[in-house]
Amino acid sequence: MDAPGWAVQPGAAITTQPPPNPAEAPPPSGGAPPPPPQQAHPPVQRRPANGGRRATTGSFIVPRSGDEETEDGRIRNREAATKIRDAWIYKQISARQDEFTEYKRARFFFGTWNVNAKGKDESLDDWLCSDWGPNGEHSPDLVAVGFQEIVDLNAVNVAVDNKSQQRSQHWVDRIRATLNSKKNSNNDPNRAYTLLMQKYLVGLLICVFVKAPHKQRIKDVHSDCVGVGVMGVMGNKGGVSIRLQFYDSTICVVCTHLAAHRENVAGRNADFANVFNKTSFDIGDKAVTENIRSGSLSQWAAGSSSVGIADHDLVFWLGDLNYRVDESLSTEKVIELANANQLDELIVNDQLNIERAQGRVFQGFEEGTLSFKPTYKYQPGTDLYEARPDKKLRAPAWCDRVLWLASEPSHVTQLSYKRSELNISDHKPVMATYVVTIKDVIQSKRDEVYEEVMKLLDKFENQTLPMVGLDRINLDFGEVRYDQKVSLPIKVTNTGKVVAQFRLVPKLDEVALCKPWMTISPDTYGMLIPGEKEATINFTITIDNATAHALNTGREVLEDILILRLENGRDYYITVTAKYARSCFGMSVDELVMYSDPIRNIPLDPIKRAETREMNSSAALCVPKELWRIVDAIYERGLHEKDLFTTPGEPDEVYEIRECLDTGAAFGDYKIHSMTEVLLSFLSNLSQPIVPTSLFPTLEIDAQNIQSCSRKFLEELPPIHYNVFVYIISFFREALLYRESNKLSAAKLARICCNCLVLGNQTSMEETTSSIQRRAGMQLIMLHFLETNSI
C-alpha cells in the first residue's frame, strides 16, 4: 500500500475511529503540502421534478417474480424478502465498517476538453501535469480524461462509426505518452501509468489511467454509453461512463456532451436526467454481494446484478455540459465582463448554478469555485473570445465543468479547479485535482463482523411468524391548499418475536403504490428485528397544477387506500382522506370569469355547484376578479418599485396573498415584490396558458410582417384570453412609464410575458429547433405590443 506515488500515510489504519478528514490529514509522503482545497458550492438537495409528482421517494423494491399465496392464505414474495434482508444487512455492516476498514488518501485528477475535431501534436503537459510538482511528488494516483467532439458531429459520423475509433485511439495514445514521458515519470516503473479502460461514442471519449502499483487492487471495471442526441438516442450528444472498484471504494466517472444553444436549459437538464437514469453497469451478482458485505451500494435494492451511477461511493461528472450565462445578460456584456476577468456577475447568472440551486439538475453534486475565465467560445489558435464580424457572436460561458457526488461528503477535498491555456480548439481544457479518502477492507475483520451480524439475524429468523403494529391506519390530512405539502407519519413497530419485513404494494391490477398527489419517504419497505426502534413512514400530499386541475374538473378526489404487506404475514389497509381548499391557482380563466364569489366558496362537486348557483354565461366577468384585484393592488402600491417583477417576494406573504385571492379577504400591508410574484405565479399556473401553442407564429417574424402577424394573433385569441392578454399588456405598458425607477425594459417584460402567458406550466423538456424559433417569434410579438401604440 505504500508504493511510490500512493498518496497515503504509512500505517494509516483506522479501526474503531471515524475516517480521517482529508482536509486535515497530512500531505502525501515524500512531498510538500498540497495547495489549499477550494471551497465547493454547497450540495443541492434532490427535489422531484414537476411539483413532486412521483409515486414514491427513496429506493423502491422491484421484484422480478410475482407474489406467492400459501395454503393458509398468507402472501409473500421471496425475492423481495431477500432484497429487503440484503438491505438490512448492508445497514448493519455499514454502521460497523470502521471496525474492518483502513482509510487512506489518494490523489485523483480529472480533465475535460472539447477539442472541436482538432488534433495537433502540441504538448499536453500544461493541462495534464501542471499540478505534479517539480519532481512529480504530487502526481495523481488515478487520471480520468474526457473529450468531446473528437470528430466532426456531422450526419455521417453520427450515423456510422466512421472515424471515432481512430481518433479515440489517437487521444488515448497522446495521454499515455504525456503521463509516461521521461520528464514526468523519470522512467520509474512505479510512476508509470497503465490504461484501465477507454470508451467512446461518436465524438465522446472517456479514458481512465492508474499508476502501476495500484493495478492489482482494481477490479470490476465496466463501461456504458447513452446517446441522447437526435431522436433522443443518437450519439451526437450523450454520455460515456467507466466504473471501477479502487481498493474497496466504488468509483464512477461520467463524461457528457449535453444539449447546445443558450436558451435550451430544459434540454440540458433532460439530457442529464437521461444519462443519469439510463447508465447501467452489469457488474455481476458476486460483485454486488461483495460490495454489500463491505458496506457499499447503499441505494441498490432493485434485485439485479446491475448498478447505476448513484450506486457508487464516489461519482465524478465532467464534460461539455453546455450551460451558458443567462440571457438576462447581453452577449456584449458577457464578453466585456469575461475579458475584464470580472467573474462575480457571470457566476451569479451561470445557468448551471441557477439550475442546481433550484434543484432541477445535478441534485446532490458539488462543484468547486469558478475562479477561472469562461472556457468558451474562443477563436481557435488564439486566446481571444470569438468576436469576429464574419462569425456568429456567442456569449462566453463555462461550458466545460467537473462536479462530484460522494456518499460521504468528507471523503472528497478539491485541491484545484482551473483551466489550461491550450488554444487549438474553441474551448479551453479544464482540470480538477482532488484528495479522496479510499477504503481498504481488512477481509478477516470484515468476515468476523459479517458472521456476528448473520448470527444475530439467524437467531430471530428461525422463530415464528412476524407481527407488526401500526400507530394509525387512517390518514386524515384535513384541509390542504394549493402548492402546500402536508405530511403525516405512520410508525411501524415489531410486536412479534421474529424479524418483520414489510413493504407497500400496489392494489390489484394497478402499478403505482399510491395516487400521484402523494409521496412516500424515506422508503416504501423496511425490516425490524424484535426490540428495534420503530420505523417511521412519512406520507405527504402535494397539490400541484395537474392535481388542482383534476380536482377542479371532478376527475380526481383526495381519497386513496394503501396496502402495507407483511412478508409471510397479513396485509394492512390504510385509508387516506383529505379536503381540497379550492384555489384560483391551477384553474382556467374561462371558468374563473364565471364566478363573482370567492373561489373558496364554490363547491368542487359539480352537482352541488349546480344546486347552489346557476351559472349564467351572460353574467360572466371580463377578466377574473382575482387577476383584477392583484393588478389593481400593484398599480396602486408601487409601479415605481426598483427591480419590479424580478425580485422574489417573502414566502409567508406570498402564501397570505394567495389566501386573500381565494377567500376574498382584503390585502394586508404586503411588499410589492410579494404581490408581483403572486401575479406571475397566477398567470404561469393556469391550467391552460393565455396564449395557446397553436397561435405561435409559423413564419419568421421580421419588421415587414410583425404588424400583420400581431393583428392576426389578436383576432384568433379566444374571447376571455383576448381580454386577459390586452389587460396584462396594458398593465405592463403602464409599468414601463416608470422604467427609470423600476428598472424595467420592454425586452425584459416581453420575456416575462412569454414565460407566464405563453408557456405557463407547460414548458417542454424536449424542444425542437422549430419550437424554439416559434417561441422566439412569439416573444417578438410581445415586444411589439409593449412598444407600439396601435396595431
RAHUWO-V777928 format. One record per residue. RES is the residue in one small letter. SS is DSSP state (@ for helix, = for strand, . for the rest). NEAR is the number of other C-alpha atoms within 10 Angstrom. Layout:
((RES	SS	NEAR) (RES	SS	NEAR))
This chain:
((m	.	15) (d	.	12) (a	.	14) (p	.	19) (g	.	24) (w	.	25) (a	.	28) (v	.	24) (q	.	18) (p	.	13) (g	.	11) (a	.	14) (a	.	20) (i	.	17) (t	.	17) (t	.	12) (q	.	10) (p	.	13) (p	.	20) (p	.	19) (n	.	17) (p	.	21) (a	.	17) (e	.	8) (a	.	15) (p	.	15) (p	.	19) (p	.	22) (s	.	17) (g	.	12) (g	.	14) (a	.	11) (p	.	11) (p	.	17) (p	.	11) (p	.	11) (p	.	18) (q	.	17) (q	.	15) (a	=	15) (h	.	16) (p	.	13) (p	.	18) (v	.	19) (q	.	16) (r	.	15) (r	.	15) (p	.	15) (a	.	11) (n	@	12) (g	@	14) (g	@	20) (r	.	19) (r	.	17) (a	.	15) (t	.	23) (t	.	16) (g	.	12) (s	.	16) (f	.	16) (i	.	20) (v	.	13) (p	.	18) (r	.	12) (s	.	10) (g	.	11) (d	.	14) (e	=	13) (e	=	12) (t	.	10) (e	.	7) (d	.	6) (g	.	11) (r	.	14) (i	=	18) (r	=	21) (n	.	16) (r	@	16) (e	@	17) (a	@	25) (a	@	22) (t	@	15) (k	@	19) (i	@	22) (r	@	16) (d	@	18) (a	@	20) (w	@	18) (i	@	19) (y	@	25) (k	@	16) (q	@	17) (i	@	23) (s	@	18) (a	@	11) (r	.	19) (q	@	24) (d	@	21) (e	@	20) (f	.	23) (t	=	25) (e	=	23) (y	=	24) (k	=	24) (r	=	26) (a	=	19) (r	=	25) (f	=	21) (f	=	24) (f	=	24) (g	=	27) (t	=	28) (w	=	28) (n	=	26) (v	.	23) (n	.	19) (a	.	15) (k	.	16) (g	.	14) (k	.	8) (d	.	9) (e	.	10) (s	.	12) (l	.	17) (d	@	18) (d	@	13) (w	@	20) (l	@	24) (c	.	18) (s	.	15) (d	.	22) (w	.	15) (g	.	14) (p	.	10) (n	.	12) (g	.	18) (e	.	19) (h	.	24) (s	.	25) (p	.	26) (d	.	23) (l	=	21) (v	=	23) (a	=	26) (v	=	26) (g	=	30) (f	=	26) (q	=	29) (e	.	23) (i	.	27) (v	.	24) (d	.	19) (l	.	18) (n	.	10) (a	@	10) (v	@	11) (n	@	17) (v	@	21) (a	@	13) (v	.	10) (d	.	13) (n	.	13) (k	.	15) (s	@	22) (q	@	17) (q	@	12) (r	@	21) (s	@	23) (q	@	14) (h	@	13) (w	@	19) (v	@	20) (d	@	12) (r	@	15) (i	@	22) (r	@	15) (a	@	14) (t	@	19) (l	@	23) (n	.	19) (s	.	14) (k	@	12) (k	@	12) (n	@	21) (s	@	18) (n	.	13) (n	.	12) (d	.	11) (p	@	13) (n	@	15) (r	@	25) (a	.	21) (y	=	26) (t	=	19) (l	=	18) (l	=	19) (m	=	17) (q	=	21) (k	=	21) (y	=	26) (l	=	26) (v	.	29) (g	.	29) (l	=	28) (l	=	30) (i	=	29) (c	=	24) (v	=	23) (f	=	24) (v	=	21) (k	=	24) (a	@	19) (p	@	20) (h	@	19) (k	@	16) (q	@	9) (r	@	12) (i	=	16) (k	=	16) (d	=	14) (v	=	17) (h	=	19) (s	=	22) (d	=	18) (c	=	24) (v	=	24) (g	=	23) (v	.	22) (g	.	17) (v	@	12) (m	@	8) (g	@	15) (v	.	12) (m	.	16) (g	.	25) (n	.	28) (k	.	27) (g	=	26) (g	=	33) (v	=	26) (s	=	28) (i	=	24) (r	=	27) (l	=	22) (q	=	19) (f	=	21) (y	.	17) (d	.	24) (s	=	20) (t	=	23) (i	=	19) (c	=	24) (v	=	24) (v	=	28) (c	=	32) (t	=	30) (h	=	31) (l	.	26) (a	.	24) (a	.	17) (h	.	14) (r	.	16) (e	.	16) (n	.	19) (v	@	21) (a	@	18) (g	@	19) (r	@	23) (n	@	22) (a	@	19) (d	@	28) (f	@	22) (a	@	14) (n	@	17) (v	@	23) (f	@	17) (n	@	13) (k	@	16) (t	.	20) (s	.	21) (f	=	20) (d	=	16) (i	.	18) (g	.	13) (d	@	13) (k	@	10) (a	@	16) (v	@	19) (t	@	15) (e	@	13) (n	@	19) (i	@	20) (r	@	22) (s	.	26) (g	.	23) (s	.	24) (l	.	24) (s	.	18) (q	.	15) (w	.	24) (a	.	20) (a	.	17) (g	.	18) (s	.	16) (s	.	16) (s	=	17) (v	=	22) (g	.	18) (i	.	24) (a	.	19) (d	.	20) (h	.	24) (d	.	23) (l	=	24) (v	=	21) (f	=	20) (w	=	24) (l	=	29) (g	=	29) (d	=	30) (l	.	23) (n	.	24) (y	.	26) (r	.	26) (v	=	28) (d	.	22) (e	.	15) (s	.	11) (l	.	14) (s	.	13) (t	@	15) (e	@	14) (k	@	14) (v	@	23) (i	@	22) (e	@	14) (l	@	16) (a	@	21) (n	@	15) (a	.	10) (n	.	14) (q	.	13) (l	.	18) (d	@	12) (e	@	13) (l	@	24) (i	@	20) (v	@	13) (n	.	17) (d	=	19) (q	@	23) (l	@	26) (n	@	19) (i	@	16) (e	@	18) (r	@	22) (a	@	17) (q	.	14) (g	.	18) (r	.	21) (v	.	25) (f	.	24) (q	.	18) (g	.	18) (f	.	21) (e	=	22) (e	.	20) (g	=	22) (t	.	15) (l	.	20) (s	.	15) (f	.	15) (k	.	20) (p	.	28) (t	.	26) (y	=	24) (k	.	23) (y	=	21) (q	.	18) (p	.	19) (g	.	11) (t	.	14) (d	.	15) (l	.	14) (y	=	22) (e	.	20) (a	.	16) (r	.	10) (p	.	7) (d	.	6) (k	.	9) (k	.	9) (l	.	15) (r	.	20) (a	.	25) (p	.	26) (a	=	25) (w	.	26) (c	.	26) (d	=	28) (r	=	27) (v	=	24) (l	=	19) (w	=	22) (l	=	23) (a	=	19) (s	.	17) (e	.	10) (p	@	17) (s	@	14) (h	@	22) (v	=	25) (t	=	23) (q	=	25) (l	=	21) (s	=	22) (y	=	23) (k	=	21) (r	=	24) (s	.	20) (e	.	15) (l	.	21) (n	.	18) (i	.	21) (s	.	22) (d	.	24) (h	=	27) (k	.	27) (p	.	29) (v	=	28) (m	=	25) (a	=	22) (t	=	21) (y	=	22) (v	=	27) (v	=	24) (t	=	26) (i	=	24) (k	=	24) (d	=	20) (v	=	21) (i	.	16) (q	@	12) (s	@	10) (k	@	15) (r	@	21) (d	@	14) (e	@	13) (v	@	19) (y	@	19) (e	@	12) (e	@	13) (v	@	16) (m	@	13) (k	@	12) (l	@	12) (l	@	17) (d	@	13) (k	@	11) (f	@	15) (e	@	16) (n	.	10) (q	.	11) (t	.	11) (l	.	14) (p	.	23) (m	.	21) (v	=	23) (g	=	15) (l	=	16) (d	.	11) (r	.	12) (i	.	16) (n	=	13) (l	=	19) (d	=	13) (f	=	18) (g	=	11) (e	=	12) (v	=	18) (r	.	19) (y	.	21) (d	.	17) (q	.	12) (k	=	14) (v	=	16) (s	=	14) (l	=	12) (p	=	16) (i	=	19) (k	=	15) (v	=	21) (t	=	21) (n	=	23) (t	.	18) (g	.	16) (k	.	17) (v	.	22) (v	.	28) (a	=	26) (q	=	26) (f	=	27) (r	=	20) (l	=	22) (v	=	19) (p	.	15) (k	.	13) (l	.	6) (d	.	6) (e	.	9) (v	.	10) (a	.	13) (l	.	20) (c	.	22) (k	.	19) (p	.	17) (w	.	19) (m	=	24) (t	=	24) (i	=	21) (s	=	16) (p	.	15) (d	.	17) (t	.	21) (y	=	22) (g	=	21) (m	=	21) (l	=	21) (i	.	22) (p	.	18) (g	.	13) (e	.	11) (k	.	12) (e	.	19) (a	=	17) (t	=	16) (i	=	18) (n	=	16) (f	=	19) (t	=	19) (i	=	25) (t	=	22) (i	.	25) (d	.	21) (n	@	21) (a	@	19) (t	@	20) (a	@	26) (h	@	20) (a	@	15) (l	@	20) (n	@	23) (t	.	13) (g	.	12) (r	.	9) (e	.	13) (v	.	17) (l	.	18) (e	=	13) (d	=	14) (i	=	18) (l	=	19) (i	=	17) (l	=	20) (r	=	20) (l	=	24) (e	.	24) (n	.	22) (g	=	18) (r	.	17) (d	=	18) (y	=	16) (y	=	14) (i	=	16) (t	=	15) (v	=	19) (t	=	15) (a	=	16) (k	=	14) (y	=	19) (a	.	18) (r	.	24) (s	.	22) (c	.	26) (f	.	26) (g	.	28) (m	.	23) (s	.	20) (v	@	24) (d	@	17) (e	@	13) (l	@	21) (v	.	19) (m	.	19) (y	.	19) (s	.	14) (d	.	13) (p	.	19) (i	@	21) (r	@	17) (n	@	15) (i	.	17) (p	.	17) (l	.	18) (d	.	13) (p	@	12) (i	@	9) (k	@	11) (r	@	14) (a	@	11) (e	@	9) (t	@	10) (r	.	11) (e	.	8) (m	.	12) (n	.	9) (s	@	10) (s	@	7) (a	@	11) (a	.	17) (l	.	15) (c	.	18) (v	.	20) (p	.	22) (k	@	21) (e	@	24) (l	@	22) (w	@	14) (r	@	17) (i	@	21) (v	@	19) (d	@	12) (a	@	17) (i	@	21) (y	@	15) (e	@	9) (r	@	15) (g	.	17) (l	.	22) (h	.	20) (e	.	19) (k	.	18) (d	.	14) (l	.	20) (f	.	23) (t	.	15) (t	.	13) (p	.	16) (g	.	18) (e	.	15) (p	@	11) (d	@	9) (e	@	18) (v	@	22) (y	@	16) (e	@	16) (i	@	23) (r	@	23) (e	@	20) (c	@	18) (l	@	23) (d	@	20) (t	@	18) (g	.	17) (a	.	12) (a	.	11) (f	.	16) (g	.	10) (d	.	8) (y	.	16) (k	.	15) (i	@	24) (h	@	23) (s	@	22) (m	@	26) (t	@	22) (e	@	20) (v	@	24) (l	@	22) (l	@	17) (s	@	18) (f	@	20) (l	@	27) (s	@	26) (n	.	23) (l	.	23) (s	.	20) (q	.	22) (p	.	21) (i	.	25) (v	.	24) (p	.	15) (t	@	15) (s	@	8) (l	@	15) (f	.	20) (p	.	21) (t	.	15) (l	.	12) (e	.	12) (i	.	20) (d	.	12) (a	.	7) (q	.	8) (n	.	11) (i	@	19) (q	@	18) (s	@	10) (c	@	20) (s	@	19) (r	@	14) (k	@	13) (f	@	17) (l	@	17) (e	@	11) (e	@	13) (l	.	16) (p	.	13) (p	@	13) (i	@	19) (h	@	23) (y	@	19) (n	@	15) (v	@	20) (f	@	19) (v	@	14) (y	@	17) (i	@	18) (i	@	18) (s	@	14) (f	@	17) (f	@	20) (r	@	19) (e	@	14) (a	@	23) (l	@	21) (l	.	14) (y	.	17) (r	@	18) (e	@	12) (s	@	14) (n	@	18) (k	.	16) (l	.	22) (s	.	19) (a	@	19) (a	@	17) (k	@	15) (l	@	22) (a	@	22) (r	@	20) (i	@	18) (c	@	26) (c	@	22) (n	@	20) (c	@	21) (l	@	25) (v	@	26) (l	@	21) (g	.	23) (n	.	21) (q	.	15) (t	.	11) (s	.	12) (m	.	14) (e	.	14) (e	.	12) (t	.	12) (t	@	10) (s	@	10) (s	@	16) (i	@	13) (q	@	17) (r	@	20) (r	@	20) (a	@	19) (g	@	21) (m	@	28) (q	@	23) (l	@	20) (i	@	24) (m	@	23) (l	@	21) (h	@	20) (f	@	21) (l	@	21) (e	@	15) (t	.	10) (n	.	8) (s	.	8) (i	.	11))
